[in-house]
Amino acid sequence: MSTSSSSAATSGLARYQLDIPTSALASSSTRTRTSSTSDRSASSQSQHGFFYIPDFITAEEERYLMGKINSAPQPKWKVLQARRLQHWGGQIAQKSGTLIPEPLPDWLVRFPNIVQRVRETKAFVESKHEGPNHCLVNEYEAGQGIMPHEDGGAYFAAVATLSLGSHTLLDIYRWAPEEPTATGSTDHDEADARAREQHPVFSILQERRSLLITRGDAYKDYLHGIADRSSDTTQHFARVINGSSIKAPHLQQALISAGVAVQSDPAQAFEVLPAGAGTKQLPRVGVERQTRVSITMRDVERVSKGLGGVLGRR
Ligand SMILES: O=C(O)CCC(=O)C(=O)O
């Protein structure tokens, strides 16, 4: 286990929590959606929000995981228009949200013991299985992304995402305020019919080897997406809220150029621009994205007993 994952386990998630600017807070009162498992679980959660853990795995573990994912049999990949993905842990029946379980692969549960480390963060402590039982692997080539979306009610209201191979910016959106109807009601039949705000309210910079946990209200009150661009520039970095957790010098440099505070100046050679300089005056620093593989882990609370259940699988 890497040093930081051990410390995540012992000192709890709180030290990794990201501060959301007041102007970017979501109004829970605008949320009228009811979902079976996630609402019930989230109501008793003590920690809600976004938690960013840098260096959750080592560089060697990252290489190993990339090797395992890339050597999966071809049919394991589902090829979408703008990315490829693998499902692990079983398929989720669309209508019922029930998992038809399959064992998670050794490279998630044995070496490296990613699932155990995620359990130790206590992010899933109130979920039915106290840890993830399902995993999606997404592969994004530079220029590929994922549309803004929410993860929905089939899962416990927590998601842990490990990033491999490249940084990315996860853009966070709020739901648009609901327009009252002529009768003054804001009820709606379908959560999916809700509109989101057009622009992200903030972004979370995910470095390779980092783990991002989204939990509780944050899971439900915001949508997330990744823009389909091949490099990130000053205007994109200016929205980042986790500058002080970023370790990689080239990303720290980009953040400094965008006027975002980082923990330490990585090299004296970088010019720190005067406070108050508008981003338009700043040099355009572009950081190329490479191919990124993400491992997204969640707990599907409803699990089919089927053959897997009879055999004692989770
Ligand atoms: O790749 C990521 O970091 C996000 C993945 C995601 O949002 C999803 O699989 O629903």
The ligand as a Gaussian input file, in Angstrom:
#p B3LYP/6-31G(d) Opt

LIG

0 1
 O      -13.585000       8.730000     -16.057000
 C      -13.996000       9.391000     -15.136000
 O      -13.257000       9.965000     -14.329000
 C      -15.485000       9.570000     -14.952000
 C      -16.252000       8.337000     -15.274000
 C      -17.727000       8.509000     -15.074000
 O      -18.219000       9.574000     -14.819000
 C      -18.606000       7.355000     -15.205000
 O      -18.134000       6.267000     -15.571000
 O      -19.812000       7.508000     -14.931000

